[in-house]
Amino acid sequence: MPPEALLLDGRPRNWTARIRCTDGDHTLELTHREVVAERLLRTSRKHSFDPDTDIDWDAPQDPDVFYMPPQLASLYETPLWDTLTHRQRVELTKREMCSIASFGIWSEMMLMQSLLMHAYRHRYDSDHVAYALTEIADECRHSKMFGRMVRTCGLRTHRPRALEYNVAKLFGAVYDPMPMFAGTLVVEEFTDAFQRLTFPDEDVQPMIRQVTRIHVIEEARHIKYAREELKRLVAKAPTVRRRMAAYVLAQATRLMAAQVIHSSCYTAVGLDPKLARQVAARSPHRRATLAWAFRKCTAFFDEVGYLDGRARDVWIRGGLLER
């Protein structure tokens, strides 16, 4: 298909005139990249939010109302869950929701850093870069929104463990777009799955529903952008490099899934955090929930060839992918 055959709103795009390139395949790739970016920019202009004004931060928080659907709690359908009172279960969902938000802020900061490095290496007047900058602006608002949500719940954000925190600093010095976009999908697909169950649930705190609704709507664009880039990058990557990157990502995802719930969540409801972590890790319901949350991500990785080799075994062993 020639580049001029790519249409948007019935109009042929003329990006080949703006991005001069003698390689026809490369021109087609850049043309398609610009078409996708322009669509995402138009959607961003129509469906973006200001959390400061679009969320009722003063909405009362009923002590008997959950902060996320209880079936998403890490201990749901375990003997430890059965020992908790209703209000302890509510408190656990509040703290787990805020723990996930803290992890979200940390991961979004790394994403923003990587997106800036990505934009720096492409044409500054392109829609592709314009959307990268738009996504950074979205993530800035999301990080502020999550921080305010945690404070409004009467809690404090926390950093990951020292090892993960310090290793992540290296991402600021290394630019490698393939694991960057793959990692973006891992985090965003995981949180998106949880939040798509949360925001329509009338048995969840209103403020939490508003936060998750905004995040779901805006993250859908980020997921599309990351998928399109990863698809192109994986197609061009040598097999050995692709499999190595996929394996490292699988190991990182397994660690992330185990650490996304901070141990203080369990301590706050009177549980031994070490025991609670062990129970959650062995819970069939929890493993099924995580595999469900990652299902869109793993299906896409499988489709584009980012789940072969040893990576698949890591996902399965971690309880993040069904056999």
C-alpha positions in Angstrom: 0.0 0.0 0.0 1.5 3.4 -1.0 1.7 6.0 1.7 -0.8 8.3 0.0 -3.4 5.5 0.3 -3.5 5.9 4.1 -6.5 8.0 4.8 -7.7 10.0 7.8 -11.3 11.3 7.8 -11.5 10.5 4.1 -8.5 12.7 3.3 -5.2 11.3 2.1 -2.3 12.3 4.3 0.7 14.0 2.8 3.4 13.2 5.3 5.7 11.9 2.6 6.1 15.4 1.5 7.0 16.6 5.0 9.3 13.6 5.8 11.6 13.1 2.9 13.0 9.7 2.7 14.2 7.5 -0.2 13.4 4.3 1.6 9.8 3.5 0.7 9.2 1.1 3.6 10.6 3.7 6.1 8.4 6.4 4.5 5.3 4.2 5.0 6.2 3.6 8.6 6.6 7.3 9.3 3.4 8.1 7.5 1.5 5.5 9.5 3.1 6.8 12.7 1.9 10.3 12.0 -1.6 9.2 11.2 -1.9 7.4 14.5 -0.4 10.3 16.4 -2.8 12.8 14.8 -5.8 10.6 15.7 -4.5 10.5 19.3 -4.0 14.2 19.4 -7.5 14.9 18.2 -8.9 12.5 20.8 -6.8 14.2 23.5 -8.3 17.5 22.6 -11.8 16.1 23.0 -11.4 13.8 26.0 -8.9 15.3 28.5 -9.6 16.2 32.1 -8.4 18.5 34.9 -8.4 16.5 38.1 -8.4 19.6 40.2 -11.9 20.6 38.9 -13.3 17.3 37.5 -13.1 15.4 40.8 -15.1 16.1 43.9 -12.2 15.8 46.4 -14.5 16.8 49.2 -16.9 13.9 48.7 -17.6 12.2 52.0 -15.9 8.8 52.5 -18.2 6.3 54.0 -16.2 4.0 56.4 -18.3 1.0 55.3 -17.8 1.5 51.5 -15.0 -0.2 49.6 -12.2 1.6 47.8 -12.1 -1.0 45.0 -14.2 -4.1 44.3 -13.3 -6.5 47.1 -12.5 -9.3 44.6 -9.5 -7.3 43.5 -8.0 -7.3 47.0 -4.9 -9.4 47.3 -6.3 -11.6 50.1 -9.8 -12.1 48.8 -11.0 -15.7 49.1 -8.2 -16.6 51.5 -8.4 -17.7 55.1 -6.9 -14.4 56.2 -9.7 -12.5 54.4 -12.2 -14.5 56.4 -10.7 -13.4 59.7 -11.1 -9.7 58.9 -14.2 -7.6 59.9 -16.0 -5.7 57.2 -14.3 -2.4 58.1 -10.9 -4.1 58.1 -11.6 -5.3 54.6 -12.6 -1.8 53.6 -9.4 -0.5 55.1 -7.4 -3.1 53.3 -8.9 -2.0 49.9 -8.2 1.6 50.7 -4.6 0.9 51.4 -4.1 -1.4 48.5 -5.7 1.2 46.1 -3.3 3.8 47.5 -0.4 1.4 47.2 -1.2 0.8 43.6 -1.4 4.6 43.1 2.0 5.0 44.7 3.4 2.5 42.3 1.7 4.3 39.5 3.4 7.6 40.3 6.8 5.9 40.4 6.3 4.1 37.1 4.8 7.2 35.4 7.8 9.2 36.4 10.0 6.7 34.7 7.7 6.7 31.6 7.8 10.5 31.4 11.6 10.4 31.6 11.7 7.8 28.8 9.2 9.7 26.6 11.2 12.8 26.8 14.3 10.9 25.6 12.1 9.4 22.8 10.8 12.7 21.7 14.3 14.2 21.7 15.3 11.7 19.0 12.5 12.4 16.6 11.3 15.3 14.5 10.2 18.1 16.8 7.6 19.3 14.4 6.0 15.9 13.9 2.7 14.8 15.4 4.5 11.8 16.8 6.5 14.0 19.1 3.5 16.3 19.7 1.7 13.3 21.1 4.6 12.1 23.2 4.6 15.6 24.8 0.8 15.4 25.2 1.2 12.0 26.9 3.8 13.5 29.3 1.3 16.2 30.2 -1.3 13.6 30.8 1.0 11.6 33.1 1.9 14.8 35.0 -1.7 15.3 35.8 -2.2 11.6 36.7 0.7 11.6 39.1 -0.6 14.7 40.8 -4.1 13.1 40.8 -2.8 9.9 42.4 -0.8 11.8 45.0 -3.9 13.9 45.9 -6.0 10.8 46.1 -3.7 9.2 48.6 -3.6 12.3 50.7 -7.4 12.6 50.6 -7.6 9.1 51.9 -5.5 10.2 54.9 -2.4 8.2 53.8 1.1 8.8 52.4 2.7 7.7 49.2 5.7 5.4 49.4 8.6 4.4 47.2 9.4 0.9 46.1 12.1 -1.1 47.9 15.6 0.4 47.8 16.8 -2.1 45.2 14.0 -1.3 42.7 14.2 2.4 43.5 17.9 2.6 42.8 18.0 0.3 39.8 15.2 2.4 38.2 17.5 5.5 38.3 19.5 3.8 35.5 16.6 4.3 33.1 17.4 8.0 33.2 20.8 7.3 31.6 19.8 4.6 29.0 17.5 5.0 26.1 16.1 1.8 24.7 12.6 2.2 23.2 11.6 -1.4 22.9 11.7 -2.3 26.6 10.4 1.2 27.4 7.2 0.8 25.4 6.8 -2.9 26.5 7.1 -1.8 30.1 4.6 0.9 29.6 2.1 -1.6 28.4 2.7 -3.9 31.4 2.0 -1.2 33.9 -0.8 0.5 32.0 -2.7 -2.7 31.0 -2.5 -3.9 34.6 -3.9 -0.7 36.2 -6.4 -0.3 33.4 -7.9 -3.8 34.1 -8.4 -3.0 37.8 -9.8 0.4 37.1 -12.2 -0.7 34.5 -13.9 -2.8 37.2 -13.7 0.0 39.7 -15.1 3.1 38.2 -18.5 1.7 37.2 -19.0 0.0 40.5 -21.6 1.9 42.6 -20.4 0.1 45.7 -17.0 1.9 45.6 -16.2 5.3 47.1 -17.3 8.1 44.7 -14.0 9.9 44.7 -12.1 6.7 43.7 -14.6 6.1 40.9 -14.0 9.5 39.5 -10.2 9.1 39.7 -10.2 5.7 38.0 -12.7 6.9 35.3 -10.4 9.7 34.2 -7.4 7.4 34.2 -9.1 4.8 32.1 -10.2 7.2 29.5 -6.8 8.9 29.1 -4.7 5.8 29.4 -6.5 4.2 26.5 -4.6 6.6 24.2 -1.3 5.9 25.9 -1.8 2.1 25.4 -2.6 2.7 21.7 0.6 4.8 21.2 2.8 2.2 23.0 1.3 -0.7 21.1 1.9 0.9 17.7 5.5 1.7 18.6 6.3 -1.7 20.1 4.8 -3.4 17.1 7.3 -1.6 14.8 10.3 -2.0 17.1 9.8 -5.8 17.6 9.4 -6.3 13.9 12.8 -4.8 13.2 14.6 -6.3 16.2 17.0 -9.3 15.8 15.6 -12.5 17.4 18.2 -12.8 20.1 17.8 -9.2 21.2 14.0 -9.5 21.2 14.0 -12.6 23.3 16.5 -11.2 25.8 14.5 -8.0 26.2 11.3 -10.0 26.6 12.9 -12.2 29.2 14.2 -9.3 31.3 10.7 -7.6 31.1 9.0 -10.9 32.2 11.3 -11.0 35.3 10.7 -7.4 36.1 7.0 -7.9 35.8 7.1 -10.9 38.1 8.9 -8.8 40.7 6.5 -5.8 40.2 3.4 -8.0 40.7 4.8 -9.2 44.0 5.7 -5.8 45.3 2.9 -3.6 44.1 1.0 -4.1 47.4 3.1 -2.5 50.1 3.5 -4.6 53.3 2.1 -1.7 55.4 -1.3 -2.5 53.9 -1.3 -5.7 55.9 0.1 -4.3 59.1 -2.6 -1.6 59.1 -5.3 -4.3 59.5 -3.5 -6.3 62.1 -1.9 -8.9 59.9 1.6 -10.3 59.8 2.9 -8.8 56.5 5.2 -11.7 55.8 2.5 -14.2 56.3 0.0 -12.1 54.3 2.4 -11.9 51.4 2.8 -15.6 51.4 -0.9 -16.2 51.5 -1.6 -13.8 48.7 1.2 -15.3 46.5 -0.3 -18.8 46.9 -3.9 -17.8 46.5 -5.5 -19.3 43.4 -7.9 -16.4 43.2 -5.1 -13.9 43.3 -3.1 -15.7 40.7 -6.1 -15.9 38.5 -6.8 -12.2 39.1 -3.3 -11.2 38.0 -3.4 -13.4 34.9 -6.7 -11.7 34.1 -5.3 -8.2 34.6 -2.4 -8.9 32.3 -4.4 -10.8 29.7 -4.6 -8.0 27.1 -0.9 -7.3 27.5 0.2 -10.9 27.2 -2.1 -11.5 24.2 -0.6 -8.5 22.4 2.9 -9.6 23.3 2.1 -13.1 21.9 0.7 -11.6 18.7 3.8 -9.5 18.0 6.4 -12.1 19.0 7.4 -10.7 22.4 6.3 -13.7 24.5 8.4 -16.5 23.0 11.4 -18.3 24.4 12.1 -18.2 28.1 9.9 -15.2 28.7 6.7 -17.2 28.5 7.9 -19.6 31.2 8.6 -16.7 33.5 5.1 -15.2 33.0 3.6 -18.6 33.7 5.7 -19.4 36.8 4.8 -16.0 38.2 1.1 -16.7 37.9 0.7 -13.9 35.4 -0.2 -16.1 32.4 -2.3 -19.2 32.2 -0.7 -22.3 30.6 
